[in-house]
Structures are given as structure tokens and as C-alpha cells.
Amino acid sequence: LELDYLDASSYNIQNLSGLEYCVNLQELYLWYNQISDISALTGLTNLQSLFLWHNQISDISALAGLTNLYYLDLDDNQIENISALANLINLWTLYLGYNQISDISALSGLTNLYRLDLEENQIENISALAGLTNLHYLFLSHNQISDITALSGLTNLWTLYLSYNQISDISVLANLINLQDLSLWHNQISDISALAGLANLYYLYLEENQIENISALAGLTNLWTLYLSYNQISDISALAGLTNLQYLDLTNNPNLDTSPGSDNRIIIDDLIDNGCEVIFDEAGEANSQSIEQGKYKKDFMDERIKKNMSKKK
């Protein structure tokens, strides 16, 4: 068949028989079906873009010879073994989120990767990523990662999501001076001094850690969005010069005095006067209102993160 494009997404498809004859296919969309067997794709060596997210796929060995692929989406399946991807050296974008992957060594040679999504897996060791220096977008949230030294050379990264892991040492992030969007929430971080030189950051998520000292943030004058909730912060003087801030969440820092007239409150009021929406805890009615606003905003931003990480279509 001369067909070079096919979109059969969301049709409850289970069987791919017949596709093996579509050898000229370059783009194939099969997301949101009930596919488990993809062996029919083995000979489709002209494929450049393949979308298989949200199916029931566990065996991806049929993809091993599809070396022209540059866009591959396998999110939300039942994949454990990704060794079949080792030779797909032309891959530019790869989505493997929401699977059961623990070993990512097969990715070590995919040096053309520009965007890689590995969120919601069972990954502990990310050493295979050390040489992927073309990466600009990397999503590793919701894994079991504690050691991120492999990221030290990924200096082209613009976006890095490491939320919901077991990270305490972020010193290697000091090298990633091109970062614009960094998510570290829900880890075990107390020392954020490595962030002091990341002057290109626009979005920074640090909530649910063990942070007391935020002086490293003083020079991050490009920040638009900053989440610091659920930490141990008592002094926010470092934020006084962040005049580009549009949103700041300070809720649930039990040691933070925001009473009227306090040094912290003066900074908060100045930020608000400058157009920043600041969510903070305060006694009385304002407290519940601020917390509710914070919850709404947090839910909104969590959804933004999820959509950005899951990115579909």
C-alpha cells in the first residue's frame, strides 16, 4: 500500500493484522486502543513517528529494527524491558512514562534525544543518561531516584522534572545553567545552594522538602513562579529582589512569621504591590482564604505540570 499516514487512535483496536502490508507508512497513530501485540509493525522500516500511548503493550521487540523513528510515544503501557530501543539512534523524542521500567541502560546510546519522558516508573539508576547531552527536556518524576550525578553534563537542559523521588543532594544541578523550568518537589532536600547560579530559571518547584535557608534564590531575578510550601523556612529576605515574580506559594512553613509589620510580611506586601500573587498563612479569616487560594493554585499548577509531562497529541 502507498499509505504513508494513518490515524487509527481511539477506535478500541485490539488486532493490528494487515498493517504489515503498509510498508510505506511514515506516521502511525494508534494511541488509546487495546493493543497488546505489535508484531505487525516489525517490517515498517519507513516509520518516523509512532504513537502507541495508552494501550496494553508489554513486548516492544518488534520496534528493534525501526531505525528511522525520530518520534516514539509508548506512555501508559505495561512495558518493563526497553532493550529493543537500543539501536534507534535517530530518536529525537521518546515517551516512556507510566510503565514498569527499572533498567534504562538501553538508552545510553541514543545521543540525538532532545526530549525524554520517564516519569512514573521504577527507576533508581539513571547513569545511562550521562552521555545524552542533546537533551533539552527530561522528565523523571515519580521514580525511586536518589543519585542524580549522571545529570551533571546535561548542560543543554531547559526543563528538568525530578519530583517525587528520594533526592537529597542536588549539587550537580549547579552545572545546568540553561535550566528554565525545574521541579524538585517532594524530595529530601535541605541544601539548595546549588541553585544560586541558575539565573535563567522561570519556574521553580521546591515544595515538600526540608528547606530552611533560601538565600541561594536571591539572584534568580528571572523567576516567575516559585513554590516553597511545606518546608521549614523562617526568613524570606532573599526574595525581596525577585521583582519578576508572578506567583509565590509560602504556605505551610510553620516557622515563618507573616504577622503584620514583621520583616517577612513587609517583603510579602512589597511583592504583592509589584503584581505578584503571594499565598501565605496568616491567622484568622485571611488564613483560610489564603490556604484555599493556595490549594486552588497548587491544583492548577499540578495539572499544568501533568499536562506538560504527559503532553499528548
Stockholm file with secondary structure:
# STOCKHOLM 1.0

chainA/1-313         LELDYLDASSYNIQNLSGLEYCVNLQELYLWYNQISDISALTGLTNLQSLFLWHNQISDISALAGLTNLYYLDLDDNQIENISALANLINLWTLYLGYNQISDISALSGLTNLYRLDLEENQIENISALAGLTNLHYLFLSHNQISDITALSGLTNLWTLYLSYNQISDISVLANLINLQDLSLWHNQISDISALAGLANLYYLYLEENQIENISALAGLTNLWTLYLSYNQISDISALAGLTNLQYLDLTNNPNLDTSPGSDNRIIIDDLIDNGCEVIFDEAGEANSQSIEQGKYKKDFMDERIKKNMSKKK
#=GR chainA/1-313 SS CCCCEEECTTSCCCCCTTGGGCTTCSEEECCSSCCCCCGGGTTCTTCCEEECCSSCCCCCGGGTTCTTCSEEECCSSCCCCCGGGTTCTTCSEEECCSSCCCCCGGGTTCTTCSEEECCSSCCCCCGGGTTCTTCSEEECCSSCCCCCGGGTTCTTCSEEECCSSCCCCCGGGGGCTTCSEEECCSSCCCCCGGGTTCTTCSEEECCSSCCCCCGGGTTCTTCSEEECCSSCCCCCGGGTTCTTCSEEECCSCTTCCCCTTSHHHHHHHHHHHTTCEEECCCSSHHHHHHHHHHHHHHHHHHHHHHHHHHCCC
#=GC SS_cons         CCCCEEECTTSCCCCCTTGGGCTTCSEEECCSSCCCCCGGGTTCTTCCEEECCSSCCCCCGGGTTCTTCSEEECCSSCCCCCGGGTTCTTCSEEECCSSCCCCCGGGTTCTTCSEEECCSSCCCCCGGGTTCTTCSEEECCSSCCCCCGGGTTCTTCSEEECCSSCCCCCGGGGGCTTCSEEECCSSCCCCCGGGTTCTTCSEEECCSSCCCCCGGGTTCTTCSEEECCSSCCCCCGGGTTCTTCSEEECCSCTTCCCCTTSHHHHHHHHHHHTTCEEECCCSSHHHHHHHHHHHHHHHHHHHHHHHHHHCCC
//
